[in-house]
């Protein structure tokens, strides 16, 4: 039996019920309806939309930058509800767009060992409309949730002891196909030339614009 066949046999044993590596997908679906309770209120002048993964909250008159510093907030499952309530109140008072993982199942999925390392840990994303706004939001968030426990975001820069992180990247999706036909996200550099916005599993500030 060749090496490939041996590898396939080992793989099949690992995916069989009873193996410590086997997870029954039905056990994951049992948590699918665990919504945050309460969810952030959608005030007058705001819109709320849900995707499979995220809930988006945005002022209807919001004009969002195409790129810049995003704020990411992490949390543990134990404190996620409290962190969401505090952060959403700040975002609504500041009239700034944000999104959060739509339910506890999505939280679990984003923090498993199978989750992408460049996105793992990101519970809430906030889109400041200027660098000055970024600073003001950061100070308010630090006062409200500074030091709360949460996973480390490998792709980001951490502020103090967390759970506040920063990443410079695209706010609005600009996509094209590469030479292999794969979709890639683009971001303008300091000269306005579009380059790939690569979300790595480590902090990378090479895309940051210096004016």
DRENZAZA-635612 format. One line per 8 residues: number of its first residue (from 1); their letters; for each residue x negated, z, y negated of C-alpha. Coordinates in steps of 0.5 Angstrom, whole numbers. Layout:
<recs>
NUM) A) X/Z/Y ~ ...
</recs>
This chain:
<recs>
1) XXXXXXXX) 0/0/0 ~ -3/-2/-7 ~ -4/3/-13 ~ 2/0/-16 ~ 7/1/-10 ~ 4/8/-10 ~ 5/10/-17 ~ 12/7/-16
9) XXXXXXXX) 14/12/-11 ~ 11/18/-15 ~ 15/16/-20 ~ 22/15/-16 ~ 20/22/-13 ~ 20/25/-20 ~ 26/22/-22 ~ 30/25/-17
17) XXXXXXXX) 35/30/-17 ~ 32/37/-16 ~ 25/35/-19 ~ 23/39/-24 ~ 22/33/-29 ~ 29/31/-28 ~ 35/32/-33 ~ 42/30/-31
25) XXXXXXXX) 44/26/-38 ~ 51/30/-37 ~ 48/36/-39 ~ 46/33/-45 ~ 53/30/-47 ~ 56/37/-46 ~ 53/39/-53 ~ 55/32/-56
33) XXXXXXXX) 61/35/-60 ~ 57/41/-63 ~ 58/40/-70 ~ 55/44/-76 ~ 60/49/-78 ~ 61/49/-84 ~ 59/42/-86 ~ 57/41/-93
41) XXXXXXXX) 63/40/-97 ~ 63/33/-100 ~ 65/34/-108 ~ 68/29/-112 ~ 64/24/-114 ~ 60/24/-108 ~ 61/20/-101 ~ 59/22/-94
49) XXXXXXXX) 58/17/-89 ~ 56/18/-81 ~ 51/14/-77 ~ 50/16/-70 ~ 44/20/-72 ~ 45/22/-79 ~ 50/24/-84 ~ 49/21/-91
57) XXXXXXXX) 51/25/-97 ~ 50/21/-104 ~ 53/21/-111 ~ 57/15/-112 ~ 53/13/-119 ~ 46/15/-115 ~ 41/9/-117 ~ 35/10/-112
65) XXXXXXXX) 28/9/-112 ~ 26/3/-107 ~ 20/8/-105 ~ 16/14/-107 ~ 15/22/-104 ~ 21/24/-100 ~ 22/31/-98 ~ 23/33/-91
73) XXXXXXXX) 26/40/-89 ~ 25/43/-82 ~ 29/48/-78 ~ 29/52/-72 ~ 36/51/-68 ~ 37/59/-70 ~ 37/58/-77 ~ 39/51/-78
81) XXXXXXXX) 46/52/-80 ~ 43/57/-86 ~ 38/52/-88 ~ 43/46/-88 ~ 48/50/-93 ~ 42/53/-98 ~ 39/46/-98 ~ 46/42/-99
89) XXXXXXXX) 48/46/-105 ~ 41/45/-108 ~ 42/38/-107 ~ 49/37/-109 ~ 47/41/-116 ~ 41/36/-117 ~ 46/30/-116 ~ 40/28/-111
97) XXXXXXXX) 42/24/-104 ~ 40/27/-98 ~ 41/26/-90 ~ 41/31/-85 ~ 42/30/-77 ~ 49/30/-76 ~ 50/35/-70 ~ 46/40/-66
105) XXXXXXXX) 45/35/-60 ~ 42/30/-65 ~ 37/36/-67 ~ 36/37/-60 ~ 34/30/-59 ~ 30/30/-65 ~ 25/36/-62 ~ 25/34/-55
113) XXXXXXXX) 18/32/-52 ~ 21/25/-51 ~ 22/25/-59 ~ 18/20/-63 ~ 12/24/-66 ~ 13/20/-73 ~ 20/23/-73 ~ 20/29/-69
121) XXXXXXXX) 22/35/-73 ~ 26/32/-79 ~ 32/36/-80 ~ 34/34/-87 ~ 31/28/-92 ~ 32/29/-99 ~ 30/23/-104 ~ 28/25/-111
129) XXXXXXXX) 29/20/-117 ~ 23/21/-120 ~ 16/25/-119 ~ 18/30/-124 ~ 25/31/-120 ~ 21/32/-114 ~ 17/38/-117 ~ 23/41/-119
137) XXXXXXXX) 27/40/-113 ~ 21/43/-109 ~ 21/49/-113 ~ 28/51/-112 ~ 27/49/-105 ~ 21/54/-104 ~ 25/60/-107 ~ 31/59/-103
145) XXXXXXXX) 28/57/-96 ~ 20/58/-97 ~ 17/61/-90 ~ 23/59/-86 ~ 21/58/-79 ~ 21/50/-76 ~ 17/45/-73 ~ 11/42/-76
153) XXXXXXXX) 12/35/-78 ~ 6/31/-76 ~ 7/25/-81 ~ 8/29/-87 ~ 4/34/-92 ~ 6/41/-91 ~ 8/45/-98 ~ 6/52/-97
161) XXXXXXXX) 8/55/-91 ~ 14/50/-90 ~ 19/49/-88 ~ 18/44/-94 ~ 14/37/-92 ~ 13/31/-96 ~ 12/24/-94 ~ 10/18/-99
169) XXXXXXXX) 14/12/-96 ~ 20/7/-97 ~ 27/9/-100 ~ 30/3/-99 ~ 29/-1/-93 ~ 25/-8/-94 ~ 24/-11/-87 ~ 21/-18/-84
177) XXXXXXXX) 19/-20/-78 ~ 11/-20/-76 ~ 8/-25/-72 ~ 10/-23/-65 ~ 18/-23/-68 ~ 18/-15/-69 ~ 22/-12/-75 ~ 17/-8/-79
185) XXXXXXXX) 18/-4/-86 ~ 15/-6/-92 ~ 13/-2/-98 ~ 10/-5/-105 ~ 3/-3/-106 ~ 0/-2/-113 ~ 0/-9/-115 ~ 7/-10/-112
193) XXXXXXXX) 4/-14/-106 ~ 9/-12/-100 ~ 5/-8/-94 ~ 7/-5/-88 ~ 10/2/-89 ~ 7/5/-82 ~ 10/12/-80 ~ 4/15/-76
201) XXXXXXXX) 4/21/-72 ~ -1/24/-77 ~ -1/25/-85 ~ -3/18/-88 ~ -3/18/-96 ~ -6/11/-96 ~ 0/8/-99 ~ 1/12/-104
209) XXX) 1/9/-111 ~ -4/11/-117 ~ -1/9/-123
</recs>
